[in-house]
Structures are given as C-alpha cells and as structure tokens.
C-alpha cells in the first residue's frame, strides 16, 4: 500500500559573521550549513549586528533561522 509522508520542517538558529558585509555573512553561513545539513528549504534573517571600532565596522554578524525538511524515508 502507498503511504504519503507529510513534510516536516525543522529549524535551527545559526549565527554567522563576516568582515565584509551582512550579505557575505549570510551567504557564508548558508554555505557552511549546507555541508552538514541536507534539504535546506528556507532562511529568515532574525537579527543583524556589528562590532564597531572608532567609526568603522570591524565585523558583521547575522542570526539566521534556517529551515530544512526532514527526510522521513531515511532508515
């Protein structure tokens, strides 16, 4: 008999950083996460912040809510 599995999405809160920009921090974090997490389906930028030295941004930080679909057929 055929059984349809429902999709279940799991979420992780990840923090990434970059010395270039917030966009670079987002892209790097997704690239790194995709090396160990399969089926990434969405991201939401929860927060952006930075370290300042004088009048210059030293480091950009992003908190991402990363969504990925669970593989319910895996044993």
Secondary structure, DSSP 8 states (H G I E B T S, - for coil): --------EEEEEEEEEESS-HHHHHHHHHHHHHTT---EEEEEEEEEEEEEETTEEEEEEEEEEEEEE--TT--
